[in-house]
Structure formats: C-alpha cells, structure tokens
Amino acid sequence: MQHFPIFLDLQGRRVVLAGGGNAALAKLRLLLKTEARLTVIAADPAPEIRAWAAEHRLALIARAMAPGDALCAALFYAAHEDATEDARAAALARADGALVNIVDNLEDSAFITPAIVDRDPVTVAIGTEGAAPVLARAIKADLEERLPAGLGTLARIGKAFRAAAERLPFGEPRRRFWRDYYFDAGPRALAKGAAHVQAALETLLDRSLARTPRAPFVEFVGAGPGDPDLLTLKARKALDRADVVIHDRLVSPAILDLARREATIIDAGKEGFGPSMAQQDITALILAHATDGAHVVRLKGGDPGVFGRLDEEIETVEDAGIAYGIVPGITAASAAAASLGRSLTRRGRNGALRIVTGHDARGFAEQDWAALAKPGAITAIYMGKRAARFLQGRLMMHGADPATPVSVVENAGRPGERLLPTNLGALSADLDDAQLTGPAVILLGLAPPEAAALPALPQLEEALP
Ligand code: SAH
C-alpha cells in the first residue's frame, strides 16, 4: 500500500487550487462539499468559478500563481492542464509548505484524491493508486446503487443519538440496537419522512432496554479448505457477529481477516503430531467465553463434522446448557476432487464414497480393507500422509491392484496447492519423494482426467489467488 487512506479534517482549513478550466471545475465541485476555506488562483477562470466567488463560496485571485499564494494551505491542487505551469505552481506551493497534488500526475503528487461515494457523514473513498481508474469507477457506481440515498440522514440522526444508546450494555446489545436501526427501523421511519426517525430511535431503545440479556451461544462453523471464496455466506455472517473466534490450525489467515475487527481471535491449533492445545483446554475455553455472554465462533477447517471432534465439543456445550448451532463447510475431499477436475461418485463406477482417516487416537486406523480394495471404489483418506506405507500394505494384502490410480492433493483450495498423481504401488515412495508439508488428501481410485494433459504444478499454483 503506497498510499495510506485517511480522512482529513478540512473544517476552516485553507485549501488552494491553481487553474481555471475543466480539471479545476471537477476538483472544485468535490472541494465545495467540504468545510474548507477555498482559494482559487486563475488568470482566466471559468464563469462557474467567478459565480462561486460572487456567492462567497470561494476566494478568487484572478492572476497566475505567485510565491506565498499557498502559505498556510493544508492542501494545494495544481489543475492547469498544462504540465509546465502545474510544475511551476506545485514548486511554489511546496515551498509554502503545502501538501501538493497535481491533477493527472500521480508521480509528482504527495497525495491523491480517491473516487468518493458521498452519503455524508458516511463517505466511502475508493483508490487504486492509479492502477485502474476504470475499476474505481465501477466500484463507485456499484456502491452508489447499493447505498440508499437516505443513509446519510440516518447516520446524522443516529450520531446525535449515540449518547442515549450508551444506556444499553456495551457489546452485542448495543450492536444489535444499531443494526436494527440502520437496516430495519431507521429506513422504515425515513420512508415516512425524516421527522419520524427520532421517534423510531426512541421506541427502539425502549424495546432494546426491556429485552432480557442475550443467552450465551456457540456456533461451530466450517471454514472450508482455506480460500475465503469457499466460505459459506452463513460462515461469513457468523464471523461478522463473533465476539470470540477459536480456530484450529487449518484455518487460513485470509479467513481470520474476515472476523469482526473487535473479535478476540484464539489459536487452538492442533498439530497432527506436534504440540497442541489439549481437547479439554479447548472445550474449557469455549465454555468460559460463552458463559461470559460472548458470541463464540468455533472455527474449524473444512466441515466441522468431518474429523473435527465436533461431537466432543458439542457434548460439553450441551452439558453446560448452552445453545449452539452448526454451520457446515466444504470438506477437504470436495475441494481436492474439484481441483483434480473429477467427480467423487460416478454412475456405474462407484455408488459409495468413503471418507476415512489414516490414523486415529490409537495409531494407524483399521478399516474395512476388502471394501476399500474393490475395483472402482473411491476413498478419500484424511490424515494419511504418514500412514501411506501402512495403507498400501493393508490394501494390497486385501487384493487391491497396485495399478489403482491415486491422486494426492496437498493444500486443496488454498495457496500452495499441489497435485501428485500416482498409483497404489508407488504411493508411499512417491509421497516420500514429494516431501509434502501442507495438509493433504489422498484420493484412492481417482486419477486426473487425462494425466498427460494435466497442467504442470507451477501453473496450478499460479491459478490460485
Ligand atoms: N474438518 C476437516 C478435516 C480435518 S482433519 C475437513 O472437513 O476438511 C485434517 C485433515 O484434513 C488433514 O490431515 C488433511 O488430510 C485434510 N485437509 C484439511 N484441509 C485440507 C486441504 N486444504 N487440502 C488437503 N487436505 C486437507
């Protein structure tokens, strides 16, 4: 981020603009919305500028820029549409100590003016650091459409009511009050006329004060394989509401970035074979925060109901009499099959799909090997990297063909995705050679669509965000 966005208080501050043509007019229309004291310096100002000067909306100095003209100015705009004159005026303004912007000259400007969506006091600034003005315009058009025209009025009236709303307890009750106001009671009252909004706020506050404090609630949420685009909308909303997010190791930073800014984020990372937070410590954490009245989101990689110890955590929460909900997520096998470009089931090939673990609490996990070894059977093996040799041995002992295709997908649906096509006979040697470091799913019985036509590994990685 070369340019850091801030909102500058221009109330009563001096802003000087040099130039009198179309570029000057465009900037002035924006600047006239502020509470700055505006001065325009132009040898030949457009009639609009003369008119604004006559209305005392700005001061006009009808000559070329001279030394000292930008003294005490917070901001200076050079808008002559003439590179030489702009450079001369900018140098004078810099000498006067002003922050300088030259219209359409990013390189020589100390600041840039973003595209603005104005619902004063709600202001959205959009900048692309000059990379894609078209994109900025498209985003602005989209927001202009989406943000109701009355939003500014609601925010202004709401701002004056903030002190009154402080009677509500800090945290969720207050947030819920403002949500109800901005998205429900406020717009409804405004539709009847701005005069109704204040009364609506008062009614809403009375109702909110009368409401009993919120019961504790825990949401078990699936974060999917790692790409934020693979989160469900429900998961996003849960992250938006969370007071506390307790996540496991598989949840990517990009997803945690989506949590409400004020939320407390706790890493309860459980490394497969490494150091980990004990399960009872995690459940104790969930309980402690929930009984404190926090909205707890227990965020788990993939789907919380697949090898996520979900039942153990639910039982504790249930025993404590705390309400809970479950938000499913995209499990690693789905993401891996999608990356592979294959289907997990297929008419005439496999009417069953097995999801198994390579190891369980007791060590390498035993399975119904004869079923897994059948031709055409498809099995997604989780936590299977270290168990590969064991899996291979058991399956072949039960008659599996060593030529059975196997696809290992590492980091499915997240940056660093890698695909390792192999077969059962070569599985453990190939895994040793590949030295995978990320989470991986072994898809037994599935080959990439056409091994020869597979994109090379680097391309697969590039395709990811
Ligand atoms: N609840 C998770 C699974 C947790 S068990 C889910 O539904 O996906 C942890 C195992 O899941 C890892 O050892 C690995 O086998 C698999 N896994 C999780 N995320 C993965 C990913 N992005 N890519 C490949 N495998 C993944």
Boltz pocket constraint, residues with backbone or C-beta under 6 A from the ligand:
constraints:
  - pocket:
      binder: B
      contacts: [[A, 224], [A, 225], [A, 226], [A, 250], [A, 300], [A, 301], [A, 302], [A, 303], [A, 304], [A, 305], [A, 306], [A, 307], [A, 308], [A, 330], [A, 331], [A, 332], [A, 333], [A, 335], [A, 336], [A, 381], [A, 382], [A, 383], [A, 384], [A, 409], [A, 410], [A, 411], [A, 412], [A, 413], [A, 414], [A, 439], [A, 440], [A, 441], [A, 442]]
      max_distance: 6.0
